[in-house]
Amino acid sequence: MKPALTTASSRPAPVPCVPAASAPAPATPQPAHAGGRLWLALEFPALPLSALGPVPAQSPPLAVSVQQGRVAVLLGVDARAHAAGVRAGMQVTAATLICPSLQVRRHDPVGEAAALQGLAAWCGRYSSQVCVQPPRALVLEIGASLRLFGGLHALLQRMRDELRAQAHEAAAGVAPTPAAATLLARAGVHTPVTRAERLAGALAGVPVSCMELSPRVLSDLHALGVHTFGDCARLPRDGLSKRFGPDLVMALDRALGRCADPRSWWAPPPLFQRRLELAFESADRSVLLHAARRVLYELGGFLRARGCAAAALELQLAHRNAPATRIVLELVSPGRDPEHLLALLAERLERVAIAREVLYLGLRVDRLVPLAPANGDLFAPRAAQRGAAGSGAAASVLVERLGARLGRDAVHALVCVADHRPEHASAEPVWDQGVAPHTAARGAPPAPPCGMPLWLLPQPRRLDGAGAAAMLDGALHMEQGPWRIESGWWDGQDVARDYYVARSARGTRYWLFRERREPRRWFVHGIFA
Amino acid sequence: MQGALDELLRHPALWRGRDAARAAAPGEGVPATVATGFAVLDECLPGGGWPLGAITEILHRSHGIGELSLLLPALAALARDGRWLAWIAPPWRIAAPALEARGIDPARLLVVRGCSANEALWAAEQALRSAACGAVLLWPQAMRGARPGRRGGDGFRQLRRLQLAAETGHGLGVLFGDVRVASNASPAALRLRLSARGGDLQVEVLKSRGGRRISVCLDPRAAAVADPA
């Protein structure tokens, strides 16, 4: 016989097993996030569908089905299918009658789990304490991140924007305990609860069906007329735990912060590897970029969580019955900003011929480089920072952009080399981390007594040659000279020349030289611009 | 008479075209121009120097008359401020020691080579858009032939894009061109025609925002070397 439930006033005091997220002293009510912890729960009800990746703009209605006994029912439907009258919970046969063009995909729990892991990685950007709650929820501690992101509302807005960029939909709940945040997210209470003393009031209206209870307990509660969290919390604890077991009381205590709620945190894997199946096979670059954007946001969070940056990315576009298209992105300076990486990828995709439709795309990052976040100056105004410190970073962003489209060997640096031979005195190495101009070995160039022109011809041109006459057009007037250079006997390219400055009738100043050895020919070597 | 005129000129209701470039600075403390290093030329240009955040077109018939020397003092000043100098599709090899001798650290240069005419334009646009670049110098390959510069034509549209990019990045954009395009319409903020006169350089201001057509003669090698303060 079950013990009778009474609402007698013999309510026992709660066990004083209070976690760090306890209520602040009532005398000085402070926002819970001032020093305490604040939790954000993200519930992804549409995850079975959004795990399929971004959908092209003119695609047919899409739904995900799951087998329940002998019938297949719809688990999730997209906006187009919803507009056509298809609803979640319908049988597939009924839905295809309503909407003949409906595309139905089998529910893929593995893909969904990967998507949730990806979202956890993305959250690594915002918190070091992220907890994955299968099948469709995440909880993360944001109390410590609020200052960095400019307050709760700025943080939530930013996360909402980034989720939209990744084509995910989420319901959010904010509360001082992780269990309460989850309940609020599930119940659709979007008003953040930041103070512990308001928690009980906010939770009172949450239906008991949002708590993870067994169907038997749930139906018993309903039979007793207990429909909300508040109804439940009002009942005497000893009776409740005798009748429904300790789990229900424990769940109440955890939500209200009366009892510790230990969790295991998501830990970033050693290397990033992600595979995203596309809902529809496509060779459309915008669809591929959209899918890549989601993966890059996940990568960005992963790299933040690891305190690293990527030195090189490898994107794989898998085709049916054909070898995959591989795109390797080598970065000039290791990066982790998703939008920057996406811009580079977009430039590369423009140049790659995608002959066949893409089944899925995979991203691998093998080379991670430890990277400390940039330190801002406490006192210098922002404009001053932009000038000196920012220009180095902005320059490498620019070089990467140029290199991604024009090829790595199109962007050069310029260095002086300590050599008296003019053709060896300057070099244009391909811009790379190794020869970044700051670290390039710089020789002490000899001060040219009668000047060296700004332009050097790639090869000295013979003055009596065919092309030279057209170039020089007419008589030359010697202005300065000679300036003698004899050097380079040690590497077989020795020169022995007398240099002169000459001006043509058009006013162009040339740098000429005459060989000191036979046959003592004249050459043009440069132009004073 | 002179005193009365000065008083009139100080009147706040009086708007003078020459001040337009100075007033167009996008924010406080951001200079709208950079001094050319040639006092005679600074006098002729609105704002007293090369316009920042705009395109300057330099048209000349032949190379080697001092077209680059004209820019070097300004480039040196920009490089000293820690900004980058992008040289896009330069016609010949650049002699690093010569640059160094003129006060420009070669390590501040970013050279883009070996790309098609359209790619060079794209690269120039990107460089102008980036806040890292203090100056972007472009030698369009189309310079060999006259560019179709009709209003609404291809060249006009490309220049307009560059002009907009320069406004974003607030750098000095310089486009070298052939004198044959001088008669075409151009959205550039400043257009100069250079010609050699004896050993000196004749600089003719074809167009400037709020300035007038004027011509000066100067020696491009004799820039007033500004000491880095």
Interface residues (C-beta under 8 A of the other chain):
Chain A: A383 R386 G387 A388 G390 S391 G392 A394 A395 V397 L398 V399 R401 L402 R405 L406 G407 D409 A410 V411 H412 A413 L414 V415 C416 V417 P422 A425 S426 A427 E428 W431 P437 H438 A440 R442 P445 P446 A447 P448 G451 M452 P453 L454 W455 L456 L457 P458 E479 R503 R506 G507 T508 R509 Y510 G526 I527 F528 A529
Chain B: G27 G29 V30 R61 S62 H63 G64 I65 G66 E67 L68 S69 D81 G82 R83 W84 A86 P90 P91 W92 R93 I94 A95 A96 P97 A98 L99 E100 A101 P106 A107 R108 L109 L110 V111 V112 R113 G114 C115 E119 W122 A123 Q126 A127 S130 A131 A132 C133 S195 A196 R197 G198 G199
